[in-house]
Amino acid sequence: MSHTQPLLVIAAGGTGGHMFPAQALAEAMLRKGWRVKLSTDARGARYTGGFPHMVEVEEVSSATFSRGGPVAKLMVPFKILGGVLAMAMRLRRDRPAAVVGFGGYPSIPAIGAAWMLGLPRMIHEQNGVLGRVNKRFATRVNYVACGTWPTAVPEGGTALHTGNPVRGAVLKRAGAGYIAPGDYPMSILVMGGSQGARALSDNVPAAIASLPEHLLHHISVSHQARDEDHERVVNYYAEHGIRADVQPFFDDIPRRMSEAQLVISRAGASSVADISVIGRPSILVPYPHATEDHQTANARGLVDAQAAILIPESQLDPAMLSAQIANVLEHPDGAVQMALAALSQGIPDATDRLVALVEELTGQNT
């Protein structure tokens, strides 16, 4: 690729929640003829397999921020400063038209350097509460693009609602026709995200097993369970004669979701975005240890729209969950209303909105 093409530097790290929207923006900017560089850390690098091969990936050391003794902690500001200065040198050599951070510690060097050099820059926040890094930079960037609305942004920050970009495989099934529950095969999708899926593995199988017989014998389950929970979840379903596909990770979530009558999930930002773009009734159990309880904030839009039932983990037990599952599956008209309400919360063009902001930042929106 020639250096006459505008360069976009994307910085993201840590989790799929940061990396999926970064990937969506990278794909869109490449299609527009931009060069794209991704700056990430070792954890984020696990997700780069999905990125187009034209994206140049640079791994930055995110100088273990939370671990180590007092001396290590004293060194952190110097390591951060060193990372920012090293990145500033790189950005001066190959000057980007814009820098976009998606949160996580690896976005510190890129956004810090862009701020120092006065380059056009913005951050995208997936969750309904700003993450630590994004909160720090919110007033030092041109825009804070918010995936969840409303998101509280510090005084002086410019917040814009873009929604959370979803992967191409999800967009292909946007608004896929919903088959209401009835006297025929039905499916339930259970997804827990990488953290804290245990509470779902502890409660969902027993909740499904105690559904009334007239529902139970139509149901099959796709259940995402961590490796350490896998065997007991598989055995429980088998002992109760329930058809279940239990895996640590489904790479075809969009297909399974579009075929499901009901989704039971954590309220991670990308899960909530997928559920609303495809448009499915859901029971959401926010991960209680998420920073500043941001999963409850993520769920709010779907819950307020009456598209989702919220169950705090402190109140989660098989009997209560079973009653809520039955409540959805025994009321087909209500389930259709929930599916439509979910769709009303979806922002399928979130990636285009982000692209438009990048173009506005760089004066390319001709």
N, C-alpha and C positions, 0 to 999 in steps of 0.2 A: 504493500500500500504506500502511496506517495505521501510525502509530508505536506503537500498542498491541501490535503483534505483536513477539515477541522478535527481536532482530537478532543474526545471526552474522557476524562478520568473518573472512574466510578470506584468508590471505596466502600467496602462492606465486609463484615466479618462475623464469625461465630456461628450463627444459626441459620437454618433454612428460612426463618422469618425475615432475615435481612437479605439472604442470597437470592430468593425467588424473585422479589421485585427488581433487584439489581440485574438479574438475568433478563427479565422482560424488557427493561430499558435498553440494555446492551443490544439485544436482538433488533429492537426497533431503530436504534441509531445506526447500526450497521446497514440496515435496509435503506437508510437515507444517505448512505455514502460517507458516513463519518468513520474515523478510526476510533477504536475503544480500547482503553487500558483498564484493567481491574486490579485494584490494590487490596489484598486480603491477607489473613494470617493462616497459620497451619490448620486451624479448625474450619475456617471458611473454605480452604482449598479442597476439602472433601466434597464440596458441592460444585466445583468448577467443571466437573464432567459434563454437566448439562449446558454449559456456555458454548456458543459457537467458537470454532477453532481460530477464527480471525481475531478473537479478543486476546490481547497480550496480558498474561497474568503475572503480576509482581507480588511476591510474598514479602510482607513486612513483619518484623518481629514486634509483637504487641507487648513486649517487656512486661511479662507476668505482673499484672497490676495488683492483684489481691493477695498473692501468696508471699511467703518469705517473712523473715524477722524484721526488726526495727531498722537495721542497716539497709536491707533490701528496699524497705519502704521509703527510706530517705533518698535512695538513689532514683526512685521512680520519676520525679519531676525532671531530673537530668536526662534520663533515658527518653522521656517523652520529647523534651526539647531537642535532643540529638536526632530523634526520628523525624521531627518537624523540619529541622535544618537540612537533613539528608534529602528529604522529600522536596524541599524548596530548590535544592541544587538540580534535582532531576527535572522538576517542572520548568526551571529556567532553560535547561538544555532542549527540552521538547515541550514547548509551551501549549498547554491545553486551552481550548476556547472556553471550557467550563469544567468544574469539578462538582460531582454530586456524591454526597455521603449518605449511606443507608443505615448508619448506626453501628454500634459495636466498636471496641477499642481500635481496630485497624483503620477506622475512618479519622482518627485523631491526626496522624501525620498529614494526610492529604488535605483535610479541611483547614487544619492549622497553617499549612504552607500556603494554601490558596488565599487565606486571610492575610498572611504576611505580604504576599506578592500582589494583593489587590485583584486577584482573578475572579471572574464571575463564579458564584458558588451557591449551592443550595443543599438542604438536607431533606430526606424523606423519613417520616416516622410512621411505622406500621400501626403501632398500638395507640389506644385512647389516652395514654399517659406518656409523656416524653421520656425516652431512655436517658440514662445518666449523661452519655456523651452528647446526645442531641440537645439536651437541656443546656449544657455548657455552651454549645455553639449557636443556639437559637437566635441570639441577637447579633451574631457575627457573620450571618449569611444573608444573601439577598431574599431568599424565600425559605419558609418551612412548609414543605408539602405534607399534608396530613392524610394518612390512610383511613383513619377513623375520625368521625366528626360528632360532636365537637372535641377537640384536643386543646387542653389549656397550654398556652405558649406564653413565656415571660414577656412582660411589658417591653415594647420596642421590637419584638419579633413580628415578621409578617407571615401570618398563617393562611394557607390556601387549602381548600379541600380538593384533593385529587383522587382519593380512594386508593386502594391497594392493588397494584398490578397483579394479574393472575397469569399463570403459564398458558401457552398456546393450547395445550391439551384441554384445559378448563374452558377456554373461550370457544373451542369447537362445540362444546356442549352447553353453551350459554342458553338459558331458557328452554332446555330440552323438555319435551312434553312430560308432564307428571302423570303417572298412573296412580289413581287414588286407591287406598286400601280396599280390599274386598275379599270375596270367597274364591281366591285363586292365589298362586304363589306370590309371597311378598318378601321383600328383603330389608334388612336393617344393617346399616353401616356404622361400625363403632371405631372411632379413631381417637387416639390419645395424645398424639404429638410425642416428641422424643422424651419429654420430662413428665413424670407424674402420671403415666398411663396406668399405674398400679390401681388407683382407686376405681377406675372403670373395670379393670380385670377382676377386682374384688366384688363388684356389685352387679355388673350387667348380666353375666351368665345366670345368676340366681334370679334376677328380676325377670328375665325372659322365660326361664323355666317355670315361673309361677304365673304366667299369663293364662287366661282361660283357654281351655282345650280348643275351642272353635277358632281361636286366633293361632294358637301355637302350631297347629298341624299344617298351617300354610307358610310358616316362617322359615327363612334361612338367614344366616348371619355372616357378615364379613367383619372379622374382629382383629384390629391391630393390637398385638400384645407384645410386650418386651420379652426378650429371650428368657429371662428368669421366671416369667409368669406363664410362658408358653404351654408347658406340659399340663399344668393344673387346669388351665382354661380349656384346652383341647379335651382333657379327660372329663371335665364337668359337662361340657356340651354333649359328648358321646354318651355318658352315663344317663343323660336325660333325653336321649334320642333326638337332639336338635341338630339339624344340618348346619354346620359351621365351617367356614374357611378362616383359620387363625394363622396370621403371619406377622412377623416383626415389622414389615414394611410392605405396603402395596404400591407398586409403581403405576397402577392403573386406577388410582382414586377417582379421577373424573368419570370413568365409565361406571364404576361401582356406585358412585354417588348419584349419577343420573338414573340408574336402575332402582335406587332405593326408595322405599315409601317413607323412611324415617332415618335421620342421621343422629347418632348420639356421640358427642364430641367435647373435647376441651374447647376453650374459646381463644385459641391462638389467632393472631391477625390473619394469617394466610388461610386457615381453616374457615374462619368466618367469611372471608372474601369468596372462597370457593362455594360455600353453601349459598351465599346470596346471589352470585352470578349464575349458578346452575338452577337455583331456586327450589330448595327442599325444606320441609318441616324439620325442626331439630330440637333436641334436648341438650342444653349446654351446661357443662359442669366446669366452671372456671378453675384453673390451677391456683390453689390458694396461696402458694409461695411465690407467685410471679411478682416482680418488682412493683411496689405500690399498687398491688392488686389490679394490674392493667388488663388481665383477662376479663374481669367483670365489666370494665369500661368497654372492652371490645364487643362484649355481648349485648351492650345496651341498645344499639340500633335495632337488632333483630327482635329483642324482647319487647321494646316499646312498640314496634310495628305488629306485634302479636304473631310473629313468624316463628318464635322460639320460646321454649319453656326453660327458665333458668332454675337450676338446683344448686345452691351453694354446697360445697363438698361436706361441710359440717352437718348438713341435713340429709346427705345421701345415704339411703339404705335400700336393700332390694325391694321391700314391700312398697315403699313410696315411689321408687323408680318404675316398678311394674305397673302401678296404677296410672302413672303418666304416659307410659308406652301404650297401654290399653286405651287411654283417653284419646290418643291420636288415631290409633288403628281402628277403633270402633266408630269413629265419626268421619266418614270419607269426605263429606262436604267441608267440615272444619279443616281437614288435612289439606284439601285443595286451597282453601283460603290461606292457610299458613304458607303453602308453597308460593302462592302469588304475592303474599306479603314479603316473603324473603326476596323474591325477584325485585320488588319495589325498592329494596335497600341496596341492590347490586350496582356496581359501577363498572360495567364491562369495558368502558373506554378509559380506564385509569391510566394505562400505559400512554395512550395518546395525549392525555392531559399533562403527563410528566414531560413528554417529548415537546409539547407546545411551550412549557415553561423553560426548558433548556434552550429552545430556539429564541424565546423572548429575551432570556438572559444574555444571549450572544448576538442579538440583532440579526439572526438568520431567518426570522419568521417572515419571509417574503411571500 
